[in-house]
Amino acid sequence: MTVPTLGKDLLGLEPLTKEQIQLVLDTAEPFKEVSERTIKKVPALRGKTIVNLFFEASTRTRISFEFAEKRLSADTVNVVAAGSAVQKGETLVDTARNLEAMRIDMVVMRHPSSGAAKFLAERIPSNVINGGDGTHEHPTQALLDMLTIRDKFGRLDGLKVCICGDITHSRVARSNIWGLRKLGAEVAVCGPQSLMPGGIEGLGVTVFRRIEEAIEWADVLNILRLQLERMKAGYIPSLREYYRVFGVTLERLEQAPHDLLILHPGPMNRGVEIDSRVADGPHSVILDQVTNGVAVRMAVLYLLAGGRPELAEAAKGSGREVEE
Amino acid sequence: MTPSERKILHDDSGVGAALERMSREIVQFAGGTDRLVLVGIQRRGSDLAERLCRMIAEAEGATVPLGVMDITLYRDDLQTIGPRPVVGETRLPVDLDDRWVMIVDDVLFTGRTIRAALDQLADFGRPARIGLSVLVDRGGRELPIQADIVGLKVDAQSSDRVDVLVAELDGRDAVELVHGGNT
C-alpha cells in the first residue's frame, strides 16, 4: 500500500496534491475519537518538543494547536511576540535559530507577513507548520473547514461552497479556495467590491456581487469575519451598511431553494457579517469546526513528526508485526 | 514475490476448527461470559474477534461486548518509521473496569503490538484481568509476552513472514508462510 506523505512542512494547501489533502482529512478521523476518551492522550509524539511561535494575536488557533500537541504527548512552549526578544528587535531567523539551539522538533508559526512560514522552513531543519501568514494561507483552518463539510455531506466533490466577506485580506479564503478546488468542489466568493481582490477569477472561482445570488447558488456558506479595522481604513462605509447589504440573515436564508450549511472561522461579529439566529441555528456547524480543528491539527502533527524515510528500512528489519 | 515462495499452512477448515476451539477456551478462561469483553487488534484481529463473538453467542446464548483497537499511536517505533502508518478506528463499547478483557490478534510474533495494546488498554480503564488469544503463534518474541490461548502454532524463521488471511478482507481464510518475506 502506497501512502502519500506530507513532507517536512505544512506551509499551505496550494503546494499539496489532492491525495495529500485527503490523507490529512482521513487521518483526522481516528483522532476525533481520542478527544472523546476519559484519558485524552496518546503517546505518539512523546519526546517531541514543539514551539508555538505567535507574532500575531490568536486565541482559537493557538489553543487548538496546544490541545492537539498535548493530546499527542508532545512538550510545548508558547512564544508570543509581546514580551519576547522579538520586541527587542531580534529577527525571525535569529529567534528560530535560538529555539533550535534548545533542540526543538517542530514550530507552529503565525506571522503578519505573507511568506514568513516558507522563509523559516527553508532555514531551519525543524518541521514548520503555518498557523497563518499575512494574507497568504492558513492551511489548518481550511483543512478543518473541509473536514466539517465532508462530515455533513459525506463528500466534497461537486459541492458548491461560497466564501463570503473580506476576500482581499483573508488567508482563510485563499487556503479554502486551493483545498476545496483540489478536492472537486465548486467555489465562489461574495463580498463588497472594495474587499474583492482583482483577478480572483484566476483562481477558478465564481464571483457574486450580491449575497442573495450566493445564497441561491450555494450548498455551503463559509462566512468570514469582517475585520473591524477595515472600516477605519475606509473599505466599507459602516458596519450597519455592511449588515444591510452582505449580512447573512435568517430572512435571506429562508429565500434559498434548500438548506445551507453555515461555517464561520471565528471570532464572530454577530449582527455584522452573520445574524445571531443563523449562527446559533440548526444548520450552523461553527462549533463542530472548533472540535474538528483539534483533530485536524493532531493529524498534521502526527503526519509531519518523525517519519524519516531513511530510517524506515532499518525499522523494517527489526521484525515489525504491522506490515501495512 | 513468486507464488512458489508462498506456502499454505492451513486452509479455511483448519482456521475454522482452530477458531471453534479458541471460542470454547475463551469462555473457560473467563469462567463464563458475564464479565467478558473481546477486543480485536486492527485490522485482522478485529475480524477474528467478531467471529469468535458470534461463535460464543451461538454456543452460550450470550452476547459478549466486542471492541476494536488500533495500536498505531502506541507503537514504540513511531519515531523511526516512515511514511506514517494509517491510523484505524478504536472503539471500546463498554467501561473496562473490572471486566475480563480478551485481546484477539491474528499473529503473535515479537510481542511489540501486544505491549502497545496493553499500554492503550490501561488508558481506557482497569480490567480485572487481561488475556491474549491469537490465531497463530509463530515464535520470535522480543518481549516477555505469551498468549493464553493459541489457535495454531507455526514454526517460522525470523526471515519468514506469516500471513493470516481472513474472508472479510482477503476473500478466503488461510494461514500462509512466505519464505524470506520479512525483509
Interface residues (C-beta under 8 A of the other chain):
Chain A: M1 V3 P4 T5 D26 T27 E29 P30 F31 E33 V34 R37 T38 I39 K41 V42 P43 A44 G47 L72 Y302 L303 A305 G306 G307 R308 P309 L311 A312 A314 A315 K316 G317 S318 G319 R320 E321 V322 E323 E324
Chain B: R43 D70 T72 L73 Y74 R75 D77 L78 Q79 T80 I81 G82 P83 R84 P85 V86 V87 G88 E89 T90 R91 V107 F109 T110 R112 T113 D119 Q120 D123 F124 G125 G140 E142 S158 R161 N182 T183
